[in-house]
Amino acid sequence: MDEEPSDRPFDQPDRPGGDGRDEGGEPACLLARLCPSCDAVPDPGAAACWRCGTDLREGR
């Protein structure tokens, strides 16, 4: 079952972005985004943690 490289979505150099690489979504390391109190991953730009309510604006 040999596949041509162009049959795979990440090998499409004509896709927007130029080189055909899939940029993906979230960065690999989310440690910098964790809530300092409960380690939940809050939404980007959130003022408070969705889980424990800690103010995320302090110290940033």
mmCIF file of the N, C-alpha and C atoms, coordinates in Angstrom:
data_MODEL
# 
_entry.id   MODEL 
# 
loop_
_atom_site.group_PDB 
_atom_site.id 
_atom_site.type_symbol 
_atom_site.label_atom_id 
_atom_site.label_alt_id 
_atom_site.label_comp_id 
_atom_site.label_asym_id 
_atom_site.label_entity_id 
_atom_site.label_seq_id 
_atom_site.pdbx_PDB_ins_code 
_atom_site.Cartn_x 
_atom_site.Cartn_y 
_atom_site.Cartn_z 
_atom_site.occupancy 
_atom_site.B_iso_or_equiv 
_atom_site.pdbx_formal_charge 
_atom_site.auth_seq_id 
_atom_site.auth_comp_id 
_atom_site.auth_asym_id 
_atom_site.auth_atom_id 
_atom_site.pdbx_PDB_model_num 
ATOM 1   N N  . MET A 1 1  ? 0.839   -1.173 0.000  1.00 0.00 ? 1  MET A N  1 
ATOM 2   C CA . MET A 1 1  ? 0.000   0.000  0.000  1.00 0.00 ? 1  MET A CA 1 
ATOM 3   C C  . MET A 1 1  ? 0.886   1.239  0.000  1.00 0.00 ? 1  MET A C  1 
ATOM 4   N N  . ASP A 1 2  ? 1.551   1.479  -1.102 1.00 0.00 ? 2  ASP A N  1 
ATOM 5   C CA . ASP A 1 2  ? 2.438   2.631  -1.214 1.00 0.00 ? 2  ASP A CA 1 
ATOM 6   C C  . ASP A 1 2  ? 1.616   3.886  -1.472 1.00 0.00 ? 2  ASP A C  1 
ATOM 7   N N  . GLU A 1 3  ? 1.984   4.938  -0.758 1.00 0.00 ? 3  GLU A N  1 
ATOM 8   C CA . GLU A 1 3  ? 1.294   6.208  -0.892 1.00 0.00 ? 3  GLU A CA 1 
ATOM 9   C C  . GLU A 1 3  ? 2.224   7.224  -1.515 1.00 0.00 ? 3  GLU A C  1 
ATOM 10  N N  . GLU A 1 4  ? 1.717   7.979  -2.437 1.00 0.00 ? 4  GLU A N  1 
ATOM 11  C CA . GLU A 1 4  ? 2.498   9.073  -2.992 1.00 0.00 ? 4  GLU A CA 1 
ATOM 12  C C  . GLU A 1 4  ? 2.569   10.180 -1.941 1.00 0.00 ? 4  GLU A C  1 
ATOM 13  N N  . PRO A 1 5  ? 3.704   10.837 -1.776 1.00 0.00 ? 5  PRO A N  1 
ATOM 14  C CA . PRO A 1 5  ? 3.808   11.896 -0.769 1.00 0.00 ? 5  PRO A CA 1 
ATOM 15  C C  . PRO A 1 5  ? 2.757   12.990 -0.929 1.00 0.00 ? 5  PRO A C  1 
ATOM 16  N N  . SER A 1 6  ? 2.322   13.279 -2.135 1.00 0.00 ? 6  SER A N  1 
ATOM 17  C CA . SER A 1 6  ? 1.329   14.336 -2.341 1.00 0.00 ? 6  SER A CA 1 
ATOM 18  C C  . SER A 1 6  ? -0.059  13.935 -1.851 1.00 0.00 ? 6  SER A C  1 
ATOM 19  N N  . ASP A 1 7  ? -0.266  12.635 -1.530 1.00 0.00 ? 7  ASP A N  1 
ATOM 20  C CA . ASP A 1 7  ? -1.552  12.189 -1.020 1.00 0.00 ? 7  ASP A CA 1 
ATOM 21  C C  . ASP A 1 7  ? -1.745  12.545 0.455  1.00 0.00 ? 7  ASP A C  1 
ATOM 22  N N  . ARG A 1 8  ? -0.685  12.936 1.126  1.00 0.00 ? 8  ARG A N  1 
ATOM 23  C CA . ARG A 1 8  ? -0.777  13.279 2.540  1.00 0.00 ? 8  ARG A CA 1 
ATOM 24  C C  . ARG A 1 8  ? -0.912  14.788 2.678  1.00 0.00 ? 8  ARG A C  1 
ATOM 25  N N  . PRO A 1 9  ? -1.829  15.277 3.544  1.00 0.00 ? 9  PRO A N  1 
ATOM 26  C CA . PRO A 1 9  ? -2.097  16.708 3.633  1.00 0.00 ? 9  PRO A CA 1 
ATOM 27  C C  . PRO A 1 9  ? -0.889  17.547 4.033  1.00 0.00 ? 9  PRO A C  1 
ATOM 28  N N  . PHE A 1 10 ? 0.069   16.985 4.784  1.00 0.00 ? 10 PHE A N  1 
ATOM 29  C CA . PHE A 1 10 ? 1.214   17.787 5.202  1.00 0.00 ? 10 PHE A CA 1 
ATOM 30  C C  . PHE A 1 10 ? 2.298   17.872 4.135  1.00 0.00 ? 10 PHE A C  1 
ATOM 31  N N  . ASP A 1 11 ? 2.100   17.241 3.014  1.00 0.00 ? 11 ASP A N  1 
ATOM 32  C CA . ASP A 1 11 ? 3.062   17.305 1.912  1.00 0.00 ? 11 ASP A CA 1 
ATOM 33  C C  . ASP A 1 11 ? 2.483   18.041 0.711  1.00 0.00 ? 11 ASP A C  1 
ATOM 34  N N  . GLN A 1 12 ? 1.710   19.056 0.946  1.00 0.00 ? 12 GLN A N  1 
ATOM 35  C CA . GLN A 1 12 ? 1.095   19.809 -0.132 1.00 0.00 ? 12 GLN A CA 1 
ATOM 36  C C  . GLN A 1 12 ? 1.713   21.197 -0.209 1.00 0.00 ? 12 GLN A C  1 
ATOM 37  N N  . PRO A 1 13 ? 2.774   21.359 -0.990 1.00 0.00 ? 13 PRO A N  1 
ATOM 38  C CA . PRO A 1 13 ? 3.454   22.646 -1.040 1.00 0.00 ? 13 PRO A CA 1 
ATOM 39  C C  . PRO A 1 13 ? 2.616   23.773 -1.619 1.00 0.00 ? 13 PRO A C  1 
ATOM 40  N N  . ASP A 1 14 ? 1.498   23.454 -2.281 1.00 0.00 ? 14 ASP A N  1 
ATOM 41  C CA . ASP A 1 14 ? 0.674   24.509 -2.855 1.00 0.00 ? 14 ASP A CA 1 
ATOM 42  C C  . ASP A 1 14 ? -0.348  25.057 -1.861 1.00 0.00 ? 14 ASP A C  1 
ATOM 43  N N  . ARG A 1 15 ? -0.364  24.533 -0.647 1.00 0.00 ? 15 ARG A N  1 
ATOM 44  C CA . ARG A 1 15 ? -1.269  25.045 0.384  1.00 0.00 ? 15 ARG A CA 1 
ATOM 45  C C  . ARG A 1 15 ? -0.824  26.427 0.839  1.00 0.00 ? 15 ARG A C  1 
ATOM 46  N N  . PRO A 1 16 ? -1.753  27.259 1.335  1.00 0.00 ? 16 PRO A N  1 
ATOM 47  C CA . PRO A 1 16 ? -1.345  28.553 1.881  1.00 0.00 ? 16 PRO A CA 1 
ATOM 48  C C  . PRO A 1 16 ? -0.312  28.358 2.983  1.00 0.00 ? 16 PRO A C  1 
ATOM 49  N N  . GLY A 1 17 ? 0.725   29.119 2.962  1.00 0.00 ? 17 GLY A N  1 
ATOM 50  C CA . GLY A 1 17 ? 1.800   28.963 3.934  1.00 0.00 ? 17 GLY A CA 1 
ATOM 51  C C  . GLY A 1 17 ? 3.102   28.591 3.259  1.00 0.00 ? 17 GLY A C  1 
ATOM 52  N N  . GLY A 1 18 ? 3.025   28.090 2.038  1.00 0.00 ? 18 GLY A N  1 
ATOM 53  C CA . GLY A 1 18 ? 4.224   27.911 1.233  1.00 0.00 ? 18 GLY A CA 1 
ATOM 54  C C  . GLY A 1 18 ? 4.889   26.567 1.261  1.00 0.00 ? 18 GLY A C  1 
ATOM 55  N N  . ASP A 1 19 ? 5.414   26.126 2.391  1.00 0.00 ? 19 ASP A N  1 
ATOM 56  C CA . ASP A 1 19 ? 6.256   24.930 2.372  1.00 0.00 ? 19 ASP A CA 1 
ATOM 57  C C  . ASP A 1 19 ? 5.480   23.632 2.595  1.00 0.00 ? 19 ASP A C  1 
ATOM 58  N N  . GLY A 1 20 ? 4.163   23.698 2.836  1.00 0.00 ? 20 GLY A N  1 
ATOM 59  C CA . GLY A 1 20 ? 3.366   22.494 2.983  1.00 0.00 ? 20 GLY A CA 1 
ATOM 60  C C  . GLY A 1 20 ? 3.388   21.895 4.367  1.00 0.00 ? 20 GLY A C  1 
ATOM 61  N N  . ARG A 1 21 ? 4.075   22.520 5.312  1.00 0.00 ? 21 ARG A N  1 
ATOM 62  C CA . ARG A 1 21 ? 4.113   21.987 6.667  1.00 0.00 ? 21 ARG A CA 1 
ATOM 63  C C  . ARG A 1 21 ? 2.827   22.353 7.396  1.00 0.00 ? 21 ARG A C  1 
ATOM 64  N N  . ASP A 1 22 ? 2.347   21.425 8.181  1.00 0.00 ? 22 ASP A N  1 
ATOM 65  C CA . ASP A 1 22 ? 1.161   21.673 8.980  1.00 0.00 ? 22 ASP A CA 1 
ATOM 66  C C  . ASP A 1 22 ? 1.605   22.405 10.236 1.00 0.00 ? 22 ASP A C  1 
ATOM 67  N N  . GLU A 1 23 ? 1.115   23.626 10.424 1.00 0.00 ? 23 GLU A N  1 
ATOM 68  C CA . GLU A 1 23 ? 1.554   24.431 11.557 1.00 0.00 ? 23 GLU A CA 1 
ATOM 69  C C  . GLU A 1 23 ? 0.922   23.978 12.865 1.00 0.00 ? 23 GLU A C  1 
ATOM 70  N N  . GLY A 1 24 ? -0.167  23.250 12.816 1.00 0.00 ? 24 GLY A N  1 
ATOM 71  C CA . GLY A 1 24 ? -0.781  22.757 14.032 1.00 0.00 ? 24 GLY A CA 1 
ATOM 72  C C  . GLY A 1 24 ? -1.512  23.837 14.803 1.00 0.00 ? 24 GLY A C  1 
ATOM 73  N N  . GLY A 1 25 ? -1.852  23.526 16.052 1.00 0.00 ? 25 GLY A N  1 
ATOM 74  C CA . GLY A 1 25 ? -2.616  24.459 16.866 1.00 0.00 ? 25 GLY A CA 1 
ATOM 75  C C  . GLY A 1 25 ? -1.814  25.010 18.026 1.00 0.00 ? 25 GLY A C  1 
ATOM 76  N N  . GLU A 1 26 ? -2.022  24.451 19.189 1.00 0.00 ? 26 GLU A N  1 
ATOM 77  C CA . GLU A 1 26 ? -1.376  24.930 20.403 1.00 0.00 ? 26 GLU A CA 1 
ATOM 78  C C  . GLU A 1 26 ? 0.123   24.619 20.405 1.00 0.00 ? 26 GLU A C  1 
ATOM 79  N N  . PRO A 1 27 ? 0.909   25.477 21.069 1.00 0.00 ? 27 PRO A N  1 
ATOM 80  C CA . PRO A 1 27 ? 2.332   25.164 21.219 1.00 0.00 ? 27 PRO A CA 1 
ATOM 81  C C  . PRO A 1 27 ? 2.510   23.903 22.061 1.00 0.00 ? 27 PRO A C  1 
ATOM 82  N N  . ALA A 1 28 ? 3.633   23.265 21.931 1.00 0.00 ? 28 ALA A N  1 
ATOM 83  C CA . ALA A 1 28 ? 3.879   22.003 22.628 1.00 0.00 ? 28 ALA A CA 1 
ATOM 84  C C  . ALA A 1 28 ? 3.905   22.169 24.140 1.00 0.00 ? 28 ALA A C  1 
ATOM 85  N N  . CYS A 1 29 ? 4.391   23.265 24.629 1.00 0.00 ? 29 CYS A N  1 
ATOM 86  C CA . CYS A 1 29 ? 4.514   23.474 26.072 1.00 0.00 ? 29 CYS A CA 1 
ATOM 87  C C  . CYS A 1 29 ? 3.538   24.549 26.526 1.00 0.00 ? 29 CYS A C  1 
ATOM 88  N N  . LEU A 1 30 ? 2.616   24.167 27.379 1.00 0.00 ? 30 LEU A N  1 
ATOM 89  C CA . LEU A 1 30 ? 1.630   25.103 27.903 1.00 0.00 ? 30 LEU A CA 1 
ATOM 90  C C  . LEU A 1 30 ? 1.943   25.527 29.336 1.00 0.00 ? 30 LEU A C  1 
ATOM 91  N N  . LEU A 1 31 ? 3.122   25.181 29.860 1.00 0.00 ? 31 LEU A N  1 
ATOM 92  C CA . LEU A 1 31 ? 3.448   25.468 31.251 1.00 0.00 ? 31 LEU A CA 1 
ATOM 93  C C  . LEU A 1 31 ? 3.329   26.941 31.602 1.00 0.00 ? 31 LEU A C  1 
ATOM 94  N N  . ALA A 1 32 ? 3.688   27.819 30.684 1.00 0.00 ? 32 ALA A N  1 
ATOM 95  C CA . ALA A 1 32 ? 3.630   29.253 30.969 1.00 0.00 ? 32 ALA A CA 1 
ATOM 96  C C  . ALA A 1 32 ? 2.196   29.750 31.085 1.00 0.00 ? 32 ALA A C  1 
ATOM 97  N N  . ARG A 1 33 ? 1.242   28.991 30.580 1.00 0.00 ? 33 ARG A N  1 
ATOM 98  C CA . ARG A 1 33 ? -0.155  29.416 30.607 1.00 0.00 ? 33 ARG A CA 1 
ATOM 99  C C  . ARG A 1 33 ? -0.940  28.826 31.768 1.00 0.00 ? 33 ARG A C  1 
ATOM 100 N N  . LEU A 1 34 ? -0.355  27.928 32.552 1.00 0.00 ? 34 LEU A N  1 
ATOM 101 C CA . LEU A 1 34 ? -1.086  27.275 33.633 1.00 0.00 ? 34 LEU A CA 1 
ATOM 102 C C  . LEU A 1 34 ? -1.465  28.251 34.735 1.00 0.00 ? 34 LEU A C  1 
ATOM 103 N N  . CYS A 1 35 ? -2.623  28.009 35.342 1.00 0.00 ? 35 CYS A N  1 
ATOM 104 C CA . CYS A 1 35 ? -3.043  28.775 36.508 1.00 0.00 ? 35 CYS A CA 1 
ATOM 105 C C  . CYS A 1 35 ? -2.062  28.473 37.636 1.00 0.00 ? 35 CYS A C  1 
ATOM 106 N N  . PRO A 1 36 ? -1.536  29.495 38.331 1.00 0.00 ? 36 PRO A N  1 
ATOM 107 C CA . PRO A 1 36 ? -0.570  29.252 39.398 1.00 0.00 ? 36 PRO A CA 1 
ATOM 108 C C  . PRO A 1 36 ? -1.168  28.561 40.621 1.00 0.00 ? 36 PRO A C  1 
ATOM 109 N N  . SER A 1 37 ? -2.488  28.562 40.762 1.00 0.00 ? 37 SER A N  1 
ATOM 110 C CA . SER A 1 37 ? -3.124  27.952 41.929 1.00 0.00 ? 37 SER A CA 1 
ATOM 111 C C  . SER A 1 37 ? -3.573  26.515 41.710 1.00 0.00 ? 37 SER A C  1 
ATOM 112 N N  . CYS A 1 38 ? -4.170  26.234 40.535 1.00 0.00 ? 38 CYS A N  1 
ATOM 113 C CA . CYS A 1 38 ? -4.755  24.902 40.349 1.00 0.00 ? 38 CYS A CA 1 
ATOM 114 C C  . CYS A 1 38 ? -4.242  24.167 39.109 1.00 0.00 ? 38 CYS A C  1 
ATOM 115 N N  . ASP A 1 39 ? -3.347  24.793 38.343 1.00 0.00 ? 39 ASP A N  1 
ATOM 116 C CA . ASP A 1 39 ? -2.747  24.186 37.149 1.00 0.00 ? 39 ASP A CA 1 
ATOM 117 C C  . ASP A 1 39 ? -3.718  23.956 35.999 1.00 0.00 ? 39 ASP A C  1 
ATOM 118 N N  . ALA A 1 40 ? -4.891  24.603 36.016 1.00 0.00 ? 40 ALA A N  1 
ATOM 119 C CA . ALA A 1 40 ? -5.806  24.533 34.868 1.00 0.00 ? 40 ALA A CA 1 
ATOM 120 C C  . ALA A 1 40 ? -5.201  25.356 33.731 1.00 0.00 ? 40 ALA A C  1 
ATOM 121 N N  . VAL A 1 41 ? -5.624  25.088 32.508 1.00 0.00 ? 41 VAL A N  1 
ATOM 122 C CA . VAL A 1 41 ? -5.176  25.868 31.355 1.00 0.00 ? 41 VAL A CA 1 
ATOM 123 C C  . VAL A 1 41 ? -6.302  26.843 30.997 1.00 0.00 ? 41 VAL A C  1 
ATOM 124 N N  . PRO A 1 42 ? -6.167  28.099 31.409 1.00 0.00 ? 42 PRO A N  1 
ATOM 125 C CA . PRO A 1 42 ? -7.225  29.076 31.112 1.00 0.00 ? 42 PRO A CA 1 
ATOM 126 C C  . PRO A 1 42 ? -7.209  29.514 29.657 1.00 0.00 ? 42 PRO A C  1 
ATOM 127 N N  . ASP A 1 43 ? -8.308  30.094 29.213 1.00 0.00 ? 43 ASP A N  1 
ATOM 128 C CA . ASP A 1 43 ? -8.387  30.636 27.858 1.00 0.00 ? 43 ASP A CA 1 
ATOM 129 C C  . ASP A 1 43 ? -7.391  31.777 27.719 1.00 0.00 ? 43 ASP A C  1 
ATOM 130 N N  . PRO A 1 44 ? -6.789  31.950 26.534 1.00 0.00 ? 44 PRO A N  1 
ATOM 131 C CA . PRO A 1 44 ? -5.856  33.054 26.322 1.00 0.00 ? 44 PRO A CA 1 
ATOM 132 C C  . PRO A 1 44 ? -6.525  34.400 26.626 1.00 0.00 ? 44 PRO A C  1 
ATOM 133 N N  . GLY A 1 45 ? -5.867  35.231 27.410 1.00 0.00 ? 45 GLY A N  1 
ATOM 134 C CA . GLY A 1 45 ? -6.370  36.557 27.741 1.00 0.00 ? 45 GLY A CA 1 
ATOM 135 C C  . GLY A 1 45 ? -7.393  36.582 28.861 1.00 0.00 ? 45 GLY A C  1 
ATOM 136 N N  . ALA A 1 46 ? -7.673  35.431 29.480 1.00 0.00 ? 46 ALA A N  1 
ATOM 137 C CA . ALA A 1 46 ? -8.661  35.387 30.557 1.00 0.00 ? 46 ALA A CA 1 
ATOM 138 C C  . ALA A 1 46 ? -8.164  36.173 31.765 1.00 0.00 ? 46 ALA A C  1 
ATOM 139 N N  . ALA A 1 47 ? -9.079  36.875 32.436 1.00 0.00 ? 47 ALA A N  1 
ATOM 140 C CA . ALA A 1 47 ? -8.738  37.654 33.623 1.00 0.00 ? 47 ALA A CA 1 
ATOM 141 C C  . ALA A 1 47 ? -8.718  36.780 34.871 1.00 0.00 ? 47 ALA A C  1 
ATOM 142 N N  . ALA A 1 48 ? -9.506  35.709 34.853 1.00 0.00 ? 48 ALA A N  1 
ATOM 143 C CA . ALA A 1 48 ? -9.579  34.822 36.013 1.00 0.00 ? 48 ALA A CA 1 
ATOM 144 C C  . ALA A 1 48 ? -9.616  33.369 35.535 1.00 0.00 ? 48 ALA A C  1 
ATOM 145 N N  . CYS A 1 49 ? -9.125  32.480 36.378 1.00 0.00 ? 49 CYS A N  1 
ATOM 146 C CA . CYS A 1 49 ? -9.127  31.042 36.071 1.00 0.00 ? 49 CYS A CA 1 
ATOM 147 C C  . CYS A 1 49 ? -10.561 30.525 36.072 1.00 0.00 ? 49 CYS A C  1 
ATOM 148 N N  . TRP A 1 50 ? -10.898 29.723 35.090 1.00 0.00 ? 50 TRP A N  1 
ATOM 149 C CA . TRP A 1 50 ? -12.243 29.167 34.985 1.00 0.00 ? 50 TRP A CA 1 
ATOM 150 C C  . TRP A 1 50 ? -12.522 28.154 36.089 1.00 0.00 ? 50 TRP A C  1 
ATOM 151 N N  . ARG A 1 51 ? -11.468 27.527 36.622 1.00 0.00 ? 51 ARG A N  1 
ATOM 152 C CA . ARG A 1 51 ? -11.664 26.481 37.621 1.00 0.00 ? 51 ARG A CA 1 
ATOM 153 C C  . ARG A 1 51 ? -11.720 27.026 39.048 1.00 0.00 ? 51 ARG A C  1 
ATOM 154 N N  . CYS A 1 52 ? -10.738 27.838 39.432 1.00 0.00 ? 52 CYS A N  1 
ATOM 155 C CA . CYS A 1 52 ? -10.650 28.253 40.833 1.00 0.00 ? 52 CYS A CA 1 
ATOM 156 C C  . CYS A 1 52 ? -10.898 29.747 41.047 1.00 0.00 ? 52 CYS A C  1 
ATOM 157 N N  . GLY A 1 53 ? -10.948 30.539 39.969 1.00 0.00 ? 53 GLY A N  1 
ATOM 158 C CA . GLY A 1 53 ? -11.232 31.963 40.097 1.00 0.00 ? 53 GLY A CA 1 
ATOM 159 C C  . GLY A 1 53 ? -10.033 32.846 40.394 1.00 0.00 ? 53 GLY A C  1 
ATOM 160 N N  . THR A 1 54 ? -8.834  32.283 40.429 1.00 0.00 ? 54 THR A N  1 
ATOM 161 C CA . THR A 1 54 ? -7.627  33.077 40.685 1.00 0.00 ? 54 THR A CA 1 
ATOM 162 C C  . THR A 1 54 ? -7.472  34.166 39.655 1.00 0.00 ? 54 THR A C  1 
ATOM 163 N N  . ASP A 1 55 ? -7.117  35.379 40.113 1.00 0.00 ? 55 ASP A N  1 
ATOM 164 C CA . ASP A 1 55 ? -6.885  36.504 39.211 1.00 0.00 ? 55 ASP A CA 1 
ATOM 165 C C  . ASP A 1 55 ? -5.595  36.238 38.437 1.00 0.00 ? 55 ASP A C  1 
ATOM 166 N N  . LEU A 1 56 ? -5.712  36.137 37.125 1.00 0.00 ? 56 LEU A N  1 
ATOM 167 C CA . LEU A 1 56 ? -4.554  35.809 36.280 1.00 0.00 ? 56 LEU A CA 1 
ATOM 168 C C  . LEU A 1 56 ? -3.811  37.048 35.797 1.00 0.00 ? 56 LEU A C  1 
ATOM 169 N N  . ARG A 1 57 ? -4.320  38.238 36.091 1.00 0.00 ? 57 ARG A N  1 
ATOM 170 C CA . ARG A 1 57 ? -3.675  39.471 35.653 1.00 0.00 ? 57 ARG A CA 1 
ATOM 171 C C  . ARG A 1 57 ? -2.517  39.868 36.549 1.00 0.00 ? 57 ARG A C  1 
ATOM 172 N N  . GLU A 1 58 ? -2.463  39.343 37.764 1.00 0.00 ? 58 GLU A N  1 
ATOM 173 C CA . GLU A 1 58 ? -1.391  39.691 38.705 1.00 0.00 ? 58 GLU A CA 1 
ATOM 174 C C  . GLU A 1 58 ? -0.075  39.087 38.253 1.00 0.00 ? 58 GLU A C  1 
ATOM 175 N N  . GLY A 1 59 ? 0.970   39.895 38.259 1.00 0.00 ? 59 GLY A N  1 
ATOM 176 C CA . GLY A 1 59 ? 2.318   39.410 37.949 1.00 0.00 ? 59 GLY A CA 1 
ATOM 177 C C  . GLY A 1 59 ? 2.577   39.119 36.505 1.00 0.00 ? 59 GLY A C  1 
ATOM 178 N N  . ARG A 1 60 ? 1.720   39.547 35.612 1.00 0.00 ? 60 ARG A N  1 
ATOM 179 C CA . ARG A 1 60 ? 1.950   39.292 34.184 1.00 0.00 ? 60 ARG A CA 1 
ATOM 180 C C  . ARG A 1 60 ? 2.144   40.563 33.449 1.00 0.00 ? 60 ARG A C  1 
# 
